[in-house]
Amino acid sequence: MSKITLITESLVEELVESINKSASIYILTSFVMKSGVDVIEKALIQAIDRGAEVKVCTGDYLFVTQPDALRKITAISEKIEVRLFKSNGRSFHPKAYLFQYGDQDGSLIVGSSNLSRSALTHGVEWNLKMESEASIDTYEKALDEFLKIFLHEQTVPVNGETILHYEEEYNKYHRENPELIRIWTKSEEIELMIPKTETKEGTTVVKEFKESYGPISPRHAQIEALEALETVQEEGYDKAMCVMATGLGKTYLAGFFAQNYDRVLFIAHREEILKQAKQSFQHIMPERSFGIYNGTNKEHEVDCVFASIFTLANERHLEKFNKNSFDLIVVDEFHHAAAKTYQRVLDYFQPDFLLGITATPDRMDGKDVYGICDGNVAYQLHFIEAIQRKWLTPFHYIGVYDETDYSQITWLGTRYDEEELLAVQLRDDMAEKILDSWKKHKQTRTLAFCSSIKQANFLANYFKKKGVAATSLHSQGSEYSRADAIRMIEEGQLEVIFTVDLFNEGTDIPSLDTLLFVRPTESLTIFTQQVGRGLRLFDGKNFCTIIDFIGNYRNADNKLSLLDSREEEERKKSGELVPQVPENCILDFDLEVINLLEELRKKRQPRKEQLRHAYFSLNQEIGRRPTYLELHLHGNANSVEYYQEFKSYVGFLYWAEELSAHEEEVFKTYETWLREVERTGMAKSYKMVVLSYMLSRGLERWLDPLTAVDAAPYFHRYLTEKEYRKRIDFSDRQGKSLWDYDEAKVAKLISTMPLTKWSGSSKGLLSYEDGIFKPTFDVVEEHNETLCKWTKEICEYRLHRYFERKSR
């Protein structure tokens, strides 16, 4: 067969032949029909049985994909990974089948055939099949692009929960649009809008350190972070996380730390970050060898490998490395990637040390980081504290009133409907107000963040018509390459760059002194990243001006808390609307903005509904009810709020109608006990450690009476088996550790602290008399298993959260 073949009929024969000899099978189609799954089901079953990897990605565009098709393909085997691209109305049209036969060979089929019987058998379809040897670069690029879409933030895993949710949307859409069922419209011709993360032309690497940063040696926060990492190594940790604001040199920190290791793997999700990191490491260790491992480069026989997560997550590439190939693994900005993908890579390798670096953990509080790094956040410094220490430049924040009524624009779950948003953005009167505000407050070099490519182009053209040296820079083709645009704004040839998310990460322009926000803030994480673009120190820059158009959009009032220098509790206690910013920083709001923020605070979506949304999002992500600890680690709401609103996690589940009839009965019967386990004070971890001991005795005995002597061995072992528990909670008042086991001493501590105190504060639910500690309530047999499970979930959550908080 030729290396490139045109297939115009019976594509299924080619597919089955390729499936039968593949080690990896990747299918990417805009829709999936049950009939199409039927055609290849047998071949897929045989492939799974012989150990092949199968990934399928499809979309919800126009709701053509059938819910029953999703059920059928997931039912073939739990080993098949299926994901659904949430198009939010945007066109989604890929039709590609990728096969890997061995280490070096495979094939790619791209054309017009979706996964339906008609398209694969007798339909009029054109497809090209290319053997990998025809162009290994094209083939590797296709694999890389598939994984980027498969792991895109707009894709969700297909499981029982997400299928039910999709089926509701599917039925609703077809009830409202009966004429569109299975009919493709002209809107299908709009090209697929997935943001590109790289371009071959215009890619630039901007050094993290300019002359003002001095020689290539640790400075400021890097010194503190390196000392913290040295401490955790001495304490026996093999994993740690450093959270550092943009502009403090996270990549250089990793490079300095890597000097202590022979072989290093640096993992990131963007090509620019890999190239920048490679250059930074070369500055620090010029005697070492360095290589990029991504879709087009496979430089792996070097001292330091800089790998794309999208390439490395591919089993064929992962298994090219020995599990102990690297002494140190550095993971950069991993909060953007699918957890399973990173976990697969991290589970495979066995390094001496794992270092995670980021500026913005998902919820600004390090929770995701904490879960991945075994509870060890070695160092945290956010941009407000860095400004206070004069390691980043101060800001002058100008809040300009945006009279757009965002409540009339459809919210699509994570963002506003683009067409409706554009209708109010692409107006001359709006552009004129933006121009006037910019002229009034700007300094010399401005980066403007827009919500879409059309808005960026519109504003750039408007500014140019008014005599301003402006341009738009985005992934769909720009007037200048990124490298030229950066050079021109640094040299003063450009005054404004209008962009769409291209500068969130990876590329920095330290001389920027003005940021212009002409988009509604949808993600607090992205807002933090974008603010960080203007805060780098630079000779002659005294502060960064931030001009922000504030309307009644979601997060308009929430984002201001990111600028506040007070602790969260102090801020909430004060009740003040306007944040208290660091010294040398200025806030200046239009009067209408103040009135708007007050109104938004009064009308904010009830917290209960926010918590419900966060719960169901995670429920759909993992395909089952999350445990309390999973909700804390991976949910997108503060877990403490579940207790604050509902007095217990189970109380929330009852309110959200997530409990079965049996579970409702158990909850109502033992609600006071569940609330007690949730609410009891924890100046130390001791109460929950004793409860953990009770639960360790098993389902039949967890409520049995106990003595302090009974609990002593477990109590001592639990608090000494982990270094951070030992350090935090197992020392006397003089700081002397109680590490050596002394039964009498430990039993006395247990008797004095958790047993006596908890029995006294439990409102009669627990008693401690004559050395016997026991619950005072009875549990019927049919309720025991459920109550034990819930108690264990709360206990595990509270212990985890306690040590998480104390370790910081």
C-alpha positions, 0 to 999 in steps of 0.5 A: 500500500502507498504511504498515503491512500485515498479511501472513498468507501468502506472505511470500516475495513481500514479501521478494523484492520488498523485496530487489530494490530494497534497498541494504541487507538485514538478516535476523534470525531465530532459526533458518535452514533450508536450504529457507528459503535456497533460497527467497530465494537467487536474489534475494540473488545479484541483490542482491549483484551490484548491490552491495547490503549483506547481513547475516544473523544467526541463533541456535543455540537448541535447535540448530534452525538447520541446518549445511547452511543456514549452508554454503549461505547463506555459499556464495552470496557471500563478501560476505554477512556471516553471524553466529551468536548463541550462546544457551548455552541461553537462548531466542532468538526474533527474526524480523525483516527490514529493508530500506533502499532509499535515504537516507530510505526502507525497510521493516521486517517483524516477526512469526512467520516464521523463514527456512524454506520453510514459514514463508515460503510456506504456513505459518500465520504473521502478520507486520507490514510497516511502511514507514519513513515510518510511524515513522522513529524505530521504523525507526531503532531497529530498525536500531540494535537489529539491529546491537547483536545482530549485533555482540553479544559472544555472536555469532560469524562464520559460516565454515568453522571455526565451521560445523564446530564448530557441526555437532559441537554440533548432532549431539551435541545431537540424538543426546542429544535425539532427541525434540526435533528440530525441536520447539519446547518451552515453554522457547521462551516465555522472553523473549530475554535480551540485556542492554540497554545503555540505557533511555529512562527512568532514563538519567543523566549523572554528571559525571566531575569533582566539586567535589573535582576542582577546576576544569575544567582538566587535572590529574594523569594528564591533564597527563602524557597530554597531554604524551605526546600532544604528543610523539608529534605532534611525532614525526610520529605520526597515531595514538595510544592512552592507557590510563588507569584508571577515575577518572582522567578519560579523557573530559576528557583527550580533550576537552582534546586536542580543543581543537586540532582544528576538527571532532571525531568521538567514537565509543562503544558506549553511549548513556550514554558519548556523552551524558557525553562530550558534556557533558564536551566542552561544559564545556571548549569551551562556544563549540563546537556539539555533537550526538549521532548514534545510532539516534534522533538525527542531529545531524551538522552540528556541530563535535563529533559523538558517534556510536554505533558501531552506527549509524555502522557502517551503510554508509548512515549512514557514507557521509553523511559525507565521508572527511575530515569530521573532523580528530580521531577519538576512539574510546572503550572500543573493546575491547568492539566487534567489530574489523571494525566499528570497522575499517570506520569507521576505514578510511573516515575520513581524520582528521589524528589518531586517539586511542583511550582505554580503561581496560582493554585486553582482556588488560590489556597494551595488545596490541589497542590496539597493533595498532590504533594502529600501535604507539604507546601514548602513555601508560599508567597502571593503577589500581595505579600511580594509587593509588601516586601518590595519584590514586585512593583506596587499597583494603581488600580483604576475601577472604571464603570462598565454600564453593560448589563451582563445579567441579560447575557447568557451564562454558559457555566464557565463563560458568557455567550460569545456572540451575545457578549460581542453584540455589546462590546463591538460598539463605537461608544464603548470603544470611545469610553475605553480609549478615553479612560486609557488616555486619562490613566495610562503610562507608556506600555500597555497590555490589554486583555480582551474576551475574544479575537473579534473584540481584540481586532475591533479595539486595535483598529479603533485605537489605530484610527484615533492615532494610537500605535496599537495591534492585536495579538492572538492565535488566529493570525496577527499583524505582527509575530509575537516576537516582533510585537514584544520587541516593538512595545519594549522599544516604544514603537507600539503603545498597546497590544490587545490580546486574548489569553496569550500572556497568561503564562510563559511570556513576560515583558517586565517593562509593561507599566499599564494593564487594561482589562476590557473583559468580564472576569470569569476566572479568578485564577486567570485574573491573578495571572494577568495582573502578574504580567505588569508587576515585575520590577523594571528600571524606571517603573515605579508602579503598574497602572491597572485600568479595569472596566467593572460591570455587573458580571460574575466575580466582579466583587469577588476579584477585589479580595485578591487585592486585599492585604488582610487575612480572610477572617479579618476581611470578613469581620470588617465587612468593608467593601473596598479592599485594604491594599499594600503601602504605595498601592492605590485604589481609585473607583468610579462612584458608580462602581462603588454603588454597583459592588454594593448592589452585587454583594446584596444580590450575589447568588446564594452561597447554598446554590454555589455549593450545590454547583461545585458539588455536582461539577465534581460529581460529574467529573468523577462519576460518583458521589465524592467523599468529603475529603475529595470535595475539599481537595478537588471541588471548586468551592471552599469545603468549610462553607458546607459546614457553615451552611449545613452543619455537616457534609451529610446535611448538605447531601440531604438538602441537595436530595442526594440521599436515598430513603435509607440514608435519609433515615440514618441522617435524621436519626443521628444528625446530632452525632454527625454535627458533633463530629463536624463541629467539635473544636480542634486546637490539637488533632487528638480528638480525631485521632482517637476517633480514627482509632475507634473506626480502625477497630472495624464496623462491628466494634467502632462504637465499643467502649475504650480506655486511654491505654487501649488507644495509646499505641495507635495514637502514638503511631499515628502522630509519629509515622509522618514527620509533619504530624510529629512536628505539629502535634506531638511535642510538649510545651517546651517543644521537646518531642514525645517520639519515644513510646511510653505507654503511661505517658501517652495514656495520661495525655489521651486521658487529659486531652481528648477524652476528658475534654471531648466528653465534657463538650459533646452535650452528652453524646460521649462519656468518660467515667472511671477510665472508660470512654464511650458513646452514649447513644445506640445504633441499630444494626441496619444503620450501623454501616452507613453511619460508620462510613459517614463518620469515617469520611468526616474524621478523615476530612478533619484530620487532613484539613487540620494538618494542612492548615497547621503545616502552612 
